[in-house]
């Protein structure tokens, strides 16, 4: 158990508020795209078979989810139905992305996609009951979309952020002795390997989600400002360092190991797989849990919410597995 302010939460609750929002909400932003020479690496031949209809469907689901959550922020008797629509759209998106996950040998997110089905069922069930815990959870998602939407749907803002992160990443790479050449405004090349920075590489995804966590709970204006100052600069700086690590590991071929597991058929992809899909993901897990703990000290109400959500979902799962169990925790 970990004490924070006036509340006590366990490590599972820390994980719930630290990393699971990113796992569930974060998948609506596309991963990195990498190119080597003139052929794509990040999106393999399997992805090239995607039809235009598939891509449009995913884009529509993201937009529908965003609109639903933003409407949910408007008080009204039907707002809970828009929250359900927002969560359902995210789950639908996760399943449409399954071919992409498999193409990059990533089996964590397909697992999350499967787990999202009971999550959706439990969340919808308690939204219909106006449960304050899932109402607050949906508020967190809505605030996250509110922060992300301007950058995701206004090209000028999104491109500005991409350019800023690209320039800063390049500057850090040069400072540590790994200079890159620009082949486009957001594409860097070193040792014949090209890396294209897109919106998902800017950190706006994690920033939006963690700001949603910070601002989506009941707190004073001073606490919300403190949460912003804790979340924004910390994630932004560490995301640039993450970019530097992945690009250096990929272009220098630091981890060309276990091609049977890590290869997607493209030369050099193994280093990207281990750096981006394994090491960076584990690093994000550790960091976001630490950040969630720091937020607990600033926002004591967040700890109570995390503990309540953990008990809610655990109790529901236990009732499914063992019908007589879990009722006491709800």
Buried (B, 14 or more C-beta within 10 A) or exposed (E): EEEBBEBBBEEEBBBBBBBBBBBBBBBBBBBBBBBBEEEBBBBBEBBEEBEEEBEEBBEEBBBBBBBBBBBBBEEEEEBBBBBBBBBBBBBBBBBBBEBBBBBBBBEEBBEBBEBBEEBBEBBBEBBEEEBEBBBBBBBBBBBBBBBBBEBBEEEEBBBEBBBEBBBBBBEBBEEEEBEBEEEEEBBBBBEEBBBBBBBBBBBBBBBBBBBBBBBBBEBEEEBBBBBBEBBBEBBBEBBBEBBBBBBBBBBBBBBBEEEEEBBBEBBBBBBBBBBBBBBBBEBBBEBBBEBBBBBBBBBBBBBBBBBBBBBBBBBBBBBEEEEEBBEEBB
